[in-house]
Structure formats: C-alpha cells, structure tokens
Amino acid sequence: MGMYDYIIVKDKLPWSDDMWAEGLPNTCTEFQTRDLIEGLAKYKIENGRLLLQKFKDVKQINIETCNGLISSLEPTGEYWEDQNYHGKLKFYDYVVNEKIGNNDCWIEFTAIFTNGQVDKIEVFKFEKTDNTDRIKEQNAFVEIMRQDRDRWINKYFNHTKPVIWFRRWVWYEFWYKVGQFCEKMRFLW
C-alpha cells in the first residue's frame, strides 16, 4: 500500500453542486497525496503556494506505561517552508456517511503549479457510492465481535487481568527465551 502525505487546502476549491448536496465542502478539509515525498509529511496550499510543515527543534521525552518506559519525540517551533513546487499535484479523500441511504464519496483534485504558484485546481474524479451495503456489513461485523466478546470464556477468563498478565509475562516470555536459546544452539552447531 505505501505511505502518503497530508495536504490541508486553505484556498478555494472548485466544488460542484453534487458535492455541495453531499455536504463535502464542510467536511473535506484534509486530503492525502502520493505525489510528494510519501513520508507522512504535512503540507498546505495557502495563497496559491505549497508549504511544508517543519519544526525548529525536536526533543525526546520518556513516557511511563504499564510495560515500562517508551521514548517519544516532541516537535517544537513549527513553521511552514515554501516548496516552490512545479508540476501536477493530485490529492484525494474518501468521505464516509454514517446515515443509511446516503452516499460515501471519493473525491480527487488536481492542482497545477507553475513556478511555485497554483495556476488552477480542478476536480479529477468524483464518485458517489450508496452506503447501505457497507453499513449493513459493518453492523454485522460489530455484532459478531460483540457476540465473541460476550462468550463466557472471553468474558470471565480470557480478558481478565490475571490471564492477560500470565500470557504476557510468563507464556510469551517463556517462548521468547526458548527461541533465543534455539538461536544460540543453532550457531554452536
């Protein structure tokens, strides 16, 4: 599947009447693209320019959890760098509608940049799909999960804290150590 980047569009988009009827201009604020670095970076199109979100400093913080310490990076000093982009840039979004009988929408735009400035943004693809089947399948899946969760073995045994602790710290740890031992023995022979 691969990675993508985020694009926030602050400029006016060419919304059609069908898109207004679906309520897309109110919900579509952040899009995805695969035409840039594909590194989960955040971009925005503002005043006809493509800008990349950057940070002046990144510091490491440690967070205490039940499994020990976890290190995390916290960026500070946000700023937006002009990319002076030249070429076509496609960005898209898939909007789900949770009301039965409405439509799920796939929307794709193409922005054409010349010397870093947006020449035009146009709709590349717009598809509406009836969401009735998707919602029925989703509700059936949720019901199966609820039934599985409510089985007595899961409710009173598998998902209790002592069993979870035993599984994590005794069972998995035992087999991890056995695997390490077998790996060492493999190198000795």
Buried (B, 14 or more C-beta within 10 A) or exposed (E): EEEBBBBBBEEEBEBEEEBEEBEBEEEBEEBBBEBBEEEEBBBBBBEBBBBBBEEEEEEEEEEEEEEEEEEEEEEEEEEBEEBEBEEEBBBBBEBBBEEEEBBBBEBBBBBBBEEEBBEEBEBBEBEBBEBEEBBEEEEEEEEEEEEEEEEEEEEEEEEEEEEEEEEEEEEEEEEEEEEEEEEEEEEEE
